[in-house]
Amino acid sequence: MVFRYYKKYIPWIILVFALLFVEAICDLALPDKMAEMMTEVVSGAGTKAVLKIGLVMLAYSAGVTAASVAVGYLAAMIGAGAARDMRAAVFNKVSDYSNSEFDRYTTSSLITRSTNDITQIQMFSIMVLRIVLYAPIMAGGGIMHAVAKSTGISYLAWVIVAAVGLVLISLLTLLLVAQPKFMKLQKLMDRLNLVAREGLNGMMVIRAFNTQQREEERFDAVNTELMQSNLFVNRVMSALMPIIMIVMNGVTIAVVWIAAYYANDVATVANMMAFMQYAVQIIMSFMMVTMVFVMMPRAIVAIKRVNEVLKTQVVVADSEGAVPAENLTGELEFKNVTFKYGDSENPALENISFKASPGMTTAIIGATGSGKSTLVSLIPRMYDVTEGEITLDGQDVRAFTLESLRDNVSYVPQKNVLISGTIGSNIGYPDRQPDAARSAQAADIAQATEFIASKALAFEEPIAQGGANVSGGQKQRLAIARALYKKAPIYVFDDSFSALDFKTDANLRQALKTDLHEKNIIIVAQRVGSIMNADQIIVLDNGKMVGLGTHKQLLDTCPVYRDIAESQLSKEELQHA
């Protein structure tokens, strides 16, 4: 799948092959011309004849240089362009992933695959274009010329055979030894990125518990393992260069030794010198191929890892015949909905049924792990139901295109994420060009106007990566304002008020009731006091709906809800509820 990103560069690859052919022809012609010049000089030929051969050699050298520079440029262009397309494809593919796919891959692994792995592929492709296409031409041409020069001295041909055989045996042996470590390197890189990411993201927690040394030791263990694997691979592969040098010098000695017995005139000596140059070219060709083989195992692993991301089937996607969701009122209904995570045996939600209509506020409450966030994530199809169906205006949500469905649901997830930029760009994030008036209105409803006004640059105040320069409550209010900026018939708030004080919470809910009185509002909450006035409250317990009704009704009919209420409210508050 990765190789398709090189298809559009096929004309350039053909040009590279043609240039390599020109470079090889010029390179192979030089030893012959050198032998010819040696013969002419010794035989007493005139300066004109020597200069003529010298100019020809200079032309060949210029051809080699020009072709080599052009090939280097084109190979870099092809490799970088294909890598750019691969990175874009990986990012676009990951953007289409549902939560199920994100559960399969860690964030650090996806980052490594889209950066380090693709860089490995890029470098390997450049090496292939520059060397793998060039080396066979040089080796084949060198063997043909060497055989021609060894006419009458059969032993010289066996020198080449022995040299090439020794290089190939050494290469295969070293690759077999190093291959397992090559396969392990990329996984160790994933692990290193994971540990580093966790350490940097959780630095406040680490400092709070004084566990810096423990985290340093944890990072050092992974880092050391990666270093040891790299050292092993490099030590093994570093043996190749001495072997190549020994073979090349051995070939030179063998040729000189054989020539000492058989050479009886200047022409034969010149041919022996040319043969020696061709032998070196042949060995160098195999050495260049060896450099590619050094990179090949890691590149193969990288290709497999990138392909794995690109070939992953997205579980949540547009169904066949999906239509745009247009002019929806926001009438939502769960019909016997059951949901399981992956291959889990027990469902996270089981047989959930309820209606939520426009103009209503539906609250969802329950113990930690009861399935509240899972339930609301099914509405914009972050996951798809396992059994049953969710309908919007009477139509199964799977009948709508994902893009149009999510346009009709303004969703604030439990984990608030701000994008680096400004306060204004974060609130107006749904639009490429945010509307200042809408941003101000959304901030006012979200009770964020006061703290925004306290900033020196107000809506132009910079937001650091992940919202690191604002408090938890401010981050929540900005996330809520961002959701309110988006006009939609359904608003889903997944425990989005937990960091707010009671006064701000109350003011925010009153503003929502006033400004979104025609919308379908669904709120996941932990505090009974903040949902007492909801039109209906759904109570979840271990993935099952154990209560549905108003606050007063549930106090009388739902023991689970009453236990939660009694743990949070005083008897007087319960009596006056």
C-alpha positions as CSV (number, residue, x, y, z in Angstrom):
1,M,0.0,0.0,0.0
2,V,2.9,2.3,0.7
3,F,4.3,1.8,-2.8
4,R,1.3,3.5,-4.4
5,Y,2.6,6.8,-3.2
6,Y,5.5,6.4,-5.7
7,K,3.3,5.8,-8.7
8,K,3.0,9.5,-9.7
9,Y,6.8,9.7,-9.7
10,I,7.3,6.8,-12.3
11,P,8.3,9.3,-15.1
12,W,11.0,10.7,-12.7
13,I,12.1,7.2,-11.7
14,I,12.5,6.3,-15.4
15,L,14.6,9.5,-15.8
16,V,16.7,8.5,-12.8
17,F,17.3,5.0,-14.4
18,A,18.4,6.7,-17.7
19,L,20.8,9.0,-15.8
20,L,22.2,6.1,-13.8
21,F,22.8,4.2,-17.1
22,V,24.7,7.2,-18.5
23,E,26.7,7.5,-15.2
24,A,27.6,3.8,-15.3
25,I,28.7,3.9,-18.9
26,C,30.9,6.9,-18.3
27,D,32.3,5.3,-15.1
28,L,33.0,2.0,-16.8
29,A,34.8,3.6,-19.7
30,L,37.4,5.4,-17.6
31,P,39.6,2.3,-16.8
32,D,39.7,1.4,-20.5
33,K,40.8,4.9,-21.4
34,M,43.4,4.9,-18.5
35,A,44.9,1.6,-19.9
36,E,44.9,3.2,-23.4
37,M,46.7,6.3,-22.2
38,M,49.3,4.2,-20.3
39,T,50.0,2.2,-23.5
40,E,50.2,5.4,-25.6
41,V,52.6,7.1,-23.1
42,V,54.9,4.1,-22.8
43,S,54.9,3.5,-26.6
44,G,56.1,7.1,-27.1
45,A,52.9,8.5,-28.7
46,G,52.8,12.2,-29.3
47,T,51.4,14.8,-26.9
48,K,48.4,15.3,-29.2
49,A,47.3,11.7,-28.9
50,V,47.7,11.8,-25.1
51,L,45.7,15.0,-24.8
52,K,43.0,13.6,-26.9
53,I,42.6,10.6,-24.6
54,G,42.8,13.0,-21.6
55,L,40.0,15.2,-22.9
56,V,37.8,12.1,-23.5
57,M,38.5,11.0,-19.9
58,L,37.7,14.5,-18.7
59,A,34.4,14.4,-20.7
60,Y,33.5,11.0,-19.1
61,S,34.3,12.4,-15.7
62,A,32.1,15.4,-16.3
63,G,29.3,13.1,-17.4
64,V,29.7,11.0,-14.2
65,T,29.5,14.2,-12.1
66,A,26.5,15.7,-13.8
67,A,24.6,12.5,-13.8
68,S,25.4,11.8,-10.2
69,V,24.2,15.3,-9.1
70,A,21.0,15.0,-11.1
71,V,20.3,11.5,-9.7
72,G,20.9,12.7,-6.2
73,Y,18.5,15.7,-6.6
74,L,15.8,13.6,-8.2
75,A,16.1,10.8,-5.7
76,A,15.8,13.3,-2.8
77,M,12.8,14.9,-4.5
78,I,11.0,11.6,-5.1
79,G,11.7,10.3,-1.5
80,A,10.7,13.6,0.2
81,G,7.5,13.9,-2.0
82,A,6.4,10.3,-1.4
83,A,7.1,10.7,2.4
84,R,5.0,13.9,2.4
85,D,2.1,12.1,0.7
86,M,2.5,9.2,3.2
87,R,2.4,11.4,6.2
88,A,-0.7,13.2,4.8
89,A,-2.4,9.8,4.1
90,V,-1.6,8.5,7.7
91,F,-2.9,11.8,9.2
92,N,-6.1,11.7,7.1
93,K,-6.6,8.0,7.9
94,V,-6.2,8.5,11.6
95,S,-8.6,11.5,11.4
96,D,-11.2,9.1,10.1
97,Y,-10.6,6.6,13.0
98,S,-13.4,6.0,15.4
99,N,-12.7,5.5,19.1
100,S,-12.4,1.8,18.5
101,E,-9.3,2.3,16.3
102,F,-7.8,4.7,18.8
103,D,-8.3,2.0,21.5
104,R,-6.1,-0.3,19.3
105,Y,-3.2,2.1,18.8
106,T,-1.5,4.3,21.4
107,T,-0.9,7.9,20.5
108,S,2.8,7.5,20.8
109,S,2.8,4.6,18.4
110,L,0.8,6.7,15.8
111,I,3.2,9.6,16.2
112,T,6.2,7.2,15.7
113,R,4.7,5.7,12.6
114,S,3.9,9.0,11.0
115,T,7.4,10.5,11.7
116,N,10.2,8.0,12.4
117,D,8.8,5.1,10.4
118,I,8.1,7.2,7.3
119,T,11.5,8.8,7.6
120,Q,13.0,5.3,7.5
121,I,11.0,4.6,4.3
122,Q,12.1,7.9,2.8
123,M,15.8,7.3,3.4
124,F,15.5,3.7,2.1
125,S,13.7,4.8,-1.1
126,I,16.5,7.4,-1.7
127,M,19.1,4.7,-1.2
128,V,17.2,2.3,-3.6
129,L,17.0,4.9,-6.3
130,R,20.6,6.0,-5.9
131,I,22.3,2.7,-5.3
132,V,20.2,-0.4,-6.0
133,L,19.5,0.7,-9.6
134,Y,23.1,1.8,-10.1
135,A,25.0,-1.1,-8.5
136,P,23.7,-3.9,-10.8
137,I,24.6,-1.9,-13.9
138,M,28.1,-1.2,-12.5
139,A,28.5,-4.8,-11.3
140,G,27.3,-6.3,-14.6
141,G,29.3,-3.9,-16.8
142,G,32.4,-4.3,-14.6
143,I,32.2,-8.1,-14.9
144,M,31.9,-7.9,-18.7
145,H,34.9,-5.5,-19.0
146,A,36.9,-7.5,-16.5
147,V,36.4,-10.7,-18.4
148,A,37.4,-9.0,-21.6
149,K,40.6,-7.8,-19.9
150,S,41.4,-11.2,-18.4
151,T,41.6,-12.9,-21.8
152,G,44.4,-15.4,-21.8
153,I,44.7,-15.3,-18.0
154,S,41.8,-17.4,-16.7
155,Y,42.9,-17.1,-13.0
156,L,41.8,-13.5,-12.9
157,A,38.2,-14.4,-13.4
158,W,38.3,-16.7,-10.4
159,V,39.6,-13.7,-8.3
160,I,36.3,-11.9,-9.0
161,V,34.2,-15.0,-8.2
162,A,36.0,-15.5,-4.9
163,A,35.7,-11.9,-3.9
164,V,32.0,-11.6,-4.7
165,G,31.3,-14.9,-3.0
166,L,33.1,-13.8,0.2
167,V,31.2,-10.5,0.3
168,L,27.8,-12.2,-0.2
169,I,28.4,-14.8,2.4
170,S,29.6,-12.2,4.9
171,L,26.5,-10.0,4.2
172,L,24.0,-12.8,4.6
173,T,25.6,-14.0,7.8
174,L,25.6,-10.5,9.4
175,L,22.0,-9.8,8.3
176,L,20.8,-13.1,9.8
177,V,22.5,-12.2,13.1
178,A,21.2,-8.6,13.2
179,Q,17.6,-9.2,11.8
180,P,15.9,-9.9,15.1
181,K,17.3,-6.7,16.7
182,F,16.2,-4.7,13.6
183,M,12.6,-6.0,14.1
184,K,12.8,-4.9,17.8
185,L,14.1,-1.4,17.3
186,Q,10.9,0.2,16.1
187,K,8.9,-1.3,19.0
188,L,11.5,0.1,21.4
189,M,11.1,3.5,19.8
190,D,7.4,3.3,20.4
191,R,8.0,2.4,24.0
192,L,10.5,5.2,24.5
193,N,8.0,7.8,23.0
194,L,5.3,6.4,25.3
195,V,7.3,6.7,28.5
196,A,8.6,10.2,27.5
197,R,5.0,11.4,26.6
198,E,3.6,10.1,29.9
199,G,6.4,11.7,31.8
200,L,6.0,15.1,30.2
201,N,2.2,15.1,30.3
202,G,2.2,14.0,33.9
203,M,5.0,16.2,35.3
204,M,2.7,17.9,37.8
205,V,1.6,14.5,39.3
206,I,5.2,13.3,39.3
207,R,6.4,16.3,41.2
208,A,3.5,16.2,43.6
209,F,4.4,12.7,44.6
210,N,8.2,13.2,44.4
211,T,8.6,10.3,42.0
212,Q,11.0,12.1,39.6
213,Q,13.8,9.6,40.3
214,R,11.5,6.6,39.7
215,E,10.3,8.1,36.4
216,E,13.9,8.9,35.4
217,E,14.9,5.2,36.2
218,R,11.9,4.0,34.1
219,F,12.9,6.2,31.2
220,D,16.5,5.2,31.6
221,A,15.6,1.5,31.4
222,V,13.8,1.9,28.1
223,N,16.4,4.3,26.8
224,T,19.2,1.9,27.7
225,E,17.5,-1.1,26.1
226,L,17.1,1.0,22.8
227,M,20.8,2.0,23.0
228,Q,21.9,-1.6,23.6
229,S,19.9,-2.8,20.6
230,N,21.3,0.0,18.4
231,L,24.8,-0.8,19.6
232,F,24.4,-4.5,18.8
233,V,23.1,-3.8,15.3
234,N,25.8,-1.2,14.6
235,R,28.6,-3.4,15.9
236,V,27.4,-6.3,13.8
237,M,27.0,-4.2,10.6
238,S,30.3,-2.4,11.2
239,A,32.1,-5.6,10.5
240,L,31.0,-5.3,6.9
241,M,33.4,-2.4,6.0
242,P,36.6,-4.2,7.2
243,I,35.5,-7.3,5.3
244,I,34.9,-5.2,2.1
245,M,38.3,-3.5,2.5
246,I,40.1,-6.8,3.1
247,V,38.4,-8.2,-0.1
248,M,39.3,-5.1,-2.1
249,N,43.0,-5.1,-1.0
250,G,43.1,-8.9,-1.5
251,V,41.9,-8.5,-5.1
252,T,44.6,-5.9,-5.7
253,I,47.3,-8.1,-4.3
254,A,46.0,-11.2,-6.3
255,V,45.9,-9.2,-9.6
256,V,49.4,-7.8,-9.1
257,W,50.7,-11.3,-8.1
258,I,49.1,-13.0,-11.1
259,A,50.2,-10.2,-13.4
260,A,53.8,-10.6,-12.2
261,Y,53.8,-14.1,-13.7
262,Y,51.8,-13.5,-16.9
263,A,52.5,-9.9,-18.0
264,N,55.2,-9.7,-20.7
265,D,54.5,-6.4,-22.3
266,V,53.1,-2.9,-21.6
267,A,49.7,-3.7,-23.1
268,T,49.2,-6.6,-20.7
269,V,50.3,-4.5,-17.7
270,A,47.8,-1.8,-18.7
271,N,45.1,-4.4,-19.1
272,M,46.0,-5.8,-15.6
273,M,45.6,-2.2,-14.2
274,A,42.3,-1.8,-15.9
275,F,41.2,-5.2,-14.6
276,M,42.1,-4.1,-11.1
277,Q,40.0,-1.0,-11.5
278,Y,37.0,-3.1,-12.7
279,A,37.4,-5.5,-9.9
280,V,37.3,-2.6,-7.4
281,Q,34.2,-1.2,-9.1
282,I,32.5,-4.6,-8.9
283,I,33.4,-4.9,-5.1
284,M,32.3,-1.3,-4.6
285,S,28.9,-2.1,-6.2
286,F,28.4,-4.9,-3.8
287,M,29.4,-2.7,-0.9
288,M,26.9,-0.1,-2.0
289,V,24.2,-2.8,-2.1
290,T,25.4,-3.8,1.4
291,M,24.6,-0.3,2.6
292,V,21.0,-0.7,1.4
293,F,20.8,-4.1,3.1
294,V,21.8,-2.4,6.3
295,M,18.8,-0.1,6.1
296,M,16.4,-2.7,4.6
297,P,15.3,-4.6,7.7
298,R,14.3,-1.4,9.6
299,A,12.6,-0.1,6.4
300,I,10.6,-3.3,6.0
301,V,9.4,-3.1,9.6
302,A,8.5,0.6,9.0
303,I,6.6,-0.3,5.8
304,K,4.6,-2.9,7.7
305,R,3.8,-0.6,10.5
306,V,2.7,2.3,8.2
307,N,0.7,-0.2,6.1
308,E,-1.0,-1.5,9.2
309,V,-2.3,2.0,10.0
310,L,-3.4,2.7,6.4
311,K,-5.1,-0.7,6.0
312,T,-7.0,-0.6,9.2
313,Q,-10.7,-0.9,8.5
314,V,-12.6,1.9,10.2
315,V,-15.4,0.4,12.2
316,V,-17.6,3.6,12.2
317,A,-18.0,4.8,8.7
318,D,-20.7,6.0,6.3
319,S,-23.1,3.2,5.5
320,E,-24.0,2.4,1.9
321,G,-26.7,4.9,0.8
322,A,-26.1,7.3,3.7
323,V,-27.9,10.6,3.2
324,P,-27.1,14.1,4.6
325,A,-28.9,14.9,7.9
326,E,-30.8,18.1,7.1
327,N,-33.3,20.3,8.9
328,L,-33.4,18.0,11.9
329,T,-35.4,19.0,15.0
330,G,-33.3,17.0,17.4
331,E,-35.8,14.3,18.4
332,L,-33.6,11.5,19.9
333,E,-34.5,8.0,20.9
334,F,-32.5,5.0,22.2
335,K,-34.2,1.7,21.3
336,N,-33.0,-1.3,23.3
337,V,-29.4,-0.2,22.8
338,T,-26.6,-2.6,23.9
339,F,-22.9,-1.9,23.4
340,K,-19.7,-3.9,23.9
341,Y,-16.1,-2.7,23.7
342,G,-14.2,-4.8,21.1
343,D,-14.1,-8.4,22.1
344,S,-15.3,-7.8,25.7
345,E,-17.6,-10.5,27.0
346,N,-19.7,-8.2,29.1
347,P,-21.6,-5.3,27.6
348,A,-20.8,-1.7,28.7
349,L,-24.4,-0.8,28.1
350,E,-27.3,-3.2,28.1
351,N,-30.9,-2.7,26.8
352,I,-31.0,1.1,27.1
353,S,-34.3,2.8,26.0
354,F,-35.4,6.4,26.4
355,K,-36.5,9.5,24.5
356,A,-35.0,13.0,24.6
357,S,-37.0,15.7,22.8
358,P,-36.2,19.3,21.8
359,G,-36.9,21.8,24.6
360,M,-36.0,19.1,27.2
361,T,-32.9,18.7,29.4
362,T,-32.0,15.1,30.0
363,A,-29.5,14.4,32.8
364,I,-27.5,11.1,33.1
365,I,-26.1,10.1,36.5
366,G,-24.5,7.0,38.0
367,A,-21.5,5.6,39.7
368,T,-18.1,5.8,38.1
369,G,-17.8,3.2,35.3
370,S,-21.6,2.8,35.0
371,G,-21.5,3.7,31.3
372,K,-22.5,7.4,31.2
373,S,-19.8,8.7,28.9
374,T,-20.1,5.6,26.7
375,L,-23.8,6.3,26.3
376,V,-23.5,9.9,25.1
377,S,-20.5,9.0,22.8
378,L,-22.9,6.8,20.8
379,I,-25.0,9.8,19.8
380,P,-22.4,11.4,17.4
381,R,-21.3,7.8,16.5
382,M,-17.9,7.9,18.2
383,Y,-18.8,4.2,18.6
384,D,-21.6,2.2,16.9
385,V,-24.2,0.3,18.9
386,T,-23.8,-3.5,19.1
387,E,-27.5,-4.1,19.3
388,G,-30.6,-2.0,19.0
389,E,-30.6,1.5,17.4
390,I,-30.4,5.2,18.0
391,T,-32.8,7.3,16.0
392,L,-32.7,11.0,15.2
393,D,-36.0,12.4,14.0
394,G,-37.2,8.8,13.5
395,Q,-34.2,7.8,11.3
396,D,-31.4,5.5,12.5
397,V,-28.3,7.7,13.0
398,R,-26.4,5.2,10.8
399,A,-28.5,6.2,7.9
400,F,-26.9,9.7,7.9
401,T,-23.5,10.6,6.7
402,L,-21.0,11.0,9.6
403,E,-20.2,14.5,8.7
404,S,-23.8,15.7,8.6
405,L,-24.7,13.8,11.8
406,R,-21.9,15.4,13.7
407,D,-22.9,18.8,12.3
408,N,-26.2,18.3,14.2
409,V,-24.6,17.3,17.5
410,S,-22.5,19.8,19.5
411,Y,-20.5,17.5,21.8
412,V,-18.3,18.4,24.7
413,P,-16.2,15.3,25.7
414,Q,-15.2,14.5,29.2
415,K,-11.6,15.4,28.5
416,N,-11.4,19.0,27.4
417,V,-8.8,19.7,24.8
418,L,-7.8,23.2,23.7
419,I,-5.9,23.9,20.5
420,S,-2.8,26.1,20.5
421,G,-3.9,29.5,19.2
422,T,-5.9,32.2,20.9
423,I,-9.0,32.2,23.1
424,G,-11.0,33.5,20.1
425,S,-9.7,30.9,17.7
426,N,-10.6,28.1,20.2
427,I,-14.2,29.4,20.8
428,G,-14.7,29.9,17.1
429,Y,-12.9,26.6,16.2
430,P,-16.0,25.2,14.2
431,D,-15.4,28.0,11.6
432,R,-12.3,28.7,9.5
433,Q,-13.1,32.4,10.0
434,P,-14.7,32.8,13.5
435,D,-17.4,35.3,14.0
436,A,-16.5,37.7,16.8
437,A,-20.1,38.4,17.8
438,R,-21.0,34.7,18.0
439,S,-17.8,34.1,20.0
440,A,-18.7,36.8,22.5
441,Q,-22.2,35.5,22.9
442,A,-21.0,31.9,23.4
443,A,-18.4,33.1,26.0
444,D,-21.2,35.0,27.8
445,I,-23.5,32.0,28.0
446,A,-20.5,29.8,29.2
447,Q,-19.7,32.3,32.0
448,A,-16.3,32.9,30.5
449,T,-16.6,36.6,29.7
450,E,-15.3,37.8,33.1
451,F,-12.0,35.8,33.0
452,I,-11.5,36.6,29.3
453,A,-11.9,40.3,30.0
454,S,-9.3,40.0,32.7
455,K,-6.7,38.9,30.1
456,A,-4.5,41.6,28.6
457,L,-5.4,40.7,25.1
458,A,-8.9,39.4,25.8
459,F,-10.0,37.1,22.9
460,E,-6.6,37.5,21.3
461,E,-4.9,36.0,24.4
462,P,-2.7,33.1,23.4
463,I,-3.6,29.6,24.4
464,A,-0.7,27.2,25.0
465,Q,-0.6,23.6,23.7
466,G,-3.4,21.7,25.4
467,G,-4.5,24.8,27.3
468,A,-1.7,24.6,29.7
469,N,-1.8,28.3,30.6
470,V,-5.5,28.3,31.8
471,S,-7.0,26.7,34.8
472,G,-9.3,23.6,34.8
473,G,-12.4,25.7,35.2
474,Q,-11.4,28.2,32.5
475,K,-10.6,25.3,30.2
476,Q,-14.0,23.8,30.8
477,R,-15.8,27.1,30.1
478,L,-13.9,27.6,26.9
479,A,-14.8,24.1,25.8
480,I,-18.4,24.8,26.6
481,A,-18.3,28.1,24.7
482,R,-16.8,26.3,21.7
483,A,-19.8,23.9,21.7
484,L,-22.2,26.8,22.1
485,Y,-20.6,28.6,19.2
486,K,-21.7,25.7,17.0
487,K,-25.4,25.9,16.2
488,A,-26.9,22.5,16.5
489,P,-30.3,20.9,17.5
490,I,-28.6,18.6,20.1
491,Y,-26.1,19.6,22.8
492,V,-24.2,16.9,24.7
493,F,-22.2,17.9,27.8
494,D,-20.2,14.9,29.2
495,D,-19.4,15.8,32.8
496,S,-18.4,19.3,31.5
497,F,-19.2,21.2,34.6
498,S,-17.2,19.3,37.2
499,A,-14.5,21.9,37.5
500,L,-16.9,24.8,38.0
501,D,-17.9,26.2,41.4
502,F,-21.5,26.0,42.4
503,K,-22.3,29.6,41.6
504,T,-20.8,29.5,38.1
505,D,-22.5,26.1,37.6
506,A,-25.9,27.5,38.6
507,N,-25.5,30.6,36.4
508,L,-24.3,28.5,33.5
509,R,-27.3,26.1,33.7
510,Q,-29.7,29.0,33.9
511,A,-28.1,30.6,30.8
512,L,-28.4,27.3,29.0
513,K,-32.0,27.0,29.9
514,T,-32.7,30.5,28.7
515,D,-30.7,30.6,25.5
516,L,-31.1,26.9,24.4
517,H,-34.7,26.5,25.5
518,E,-35.6,25.0,22.1
519,K,-32.7,22.6,21.9
520,N,-32.3,19.0,23.0
521,I,-29.8,19.2,25.9
522,I,-28.2,16.0,27.4
523,I,-26.0,16.4,30.4
524,V,-23.8,13.8,32.1
525,A,-23.3,14.9,35.7
526,Q,-21.9,13.7,39.1
527,R,-23.6,16.2,41.3
528,V,-27.3,15.6,42.1
529,G,-27.7,19.2,43.2
530,S,-26.9,20.4,39.6
531,I,-29.5,18.1,37.8
532,M,-32.4,18.3,40.2
533,N,-34.3,20.6,37.8
534,A,-33.7,18.5,34.7
535,D,-36.9,17.4,32.8
536,Q,-35.8,13.8,33.1
537,I,-33.0,12.0,34.8
538,I,-31.5,8.6,33.6
539,V,-29.8,6.5,36.3
540,L,-27.2,4.0,35.2
541,D,-25.8,1.2,37.3
542,N,-23.2,-1.2,35.7
543,G,-24.4,-0.4,32.2
544,K,-28.1,-0.9,32.9
545,M,-30.7,1.8,33.2
546,V,-32.2,1.4,36.7
547,G,-34.2,4.6,36.8
548,L,-35.9,7.2,34.6
549,G,-37.9,10.2,35.8
550,T,-37.7,13.5,37.6
551,H,-35.7,14.1,40.7
552,K,-38.8,13.7,43.0
553,Q,-40.0,10.6,41.2
554,L,-36.6,8.9,41.4
555,L,-36.2,9.6,45.1
556,D,-39.3,7.5,45.7
557,T,-38.8,4.8,43.0
558,C,-35.0,4.3,42.5
559,P,-32.9,3.1,45.4
560,V,-29.6,3.7,43.4
561,Y,-30.5,7.4,42.8
562,R,-31.7,7.8,46.4
563,D,-28.3,6.5,47.7
564,I,-26.5,8.9,45.4
565,A,-28.7,11.8,46.5
566,E,-28.3,11.0,50.3
567,S,-24.6,10.8,49.9
568,Q,-24.5,14.3,48.5
569,L,-27.4,16.2,50.0
570,S,-28.5,16.8,53.6
571,K,-31.9,15.7,54.8
572,E,-33.2,19.2,54.7
573,E,-32.1,19.6,51.1
574,L,-33.8,16.3,50.2
575,Q,-37.0,17.3,52.0
576,H,-37.2,20.6,50.1
577,A,-36.2,19.2,46.8
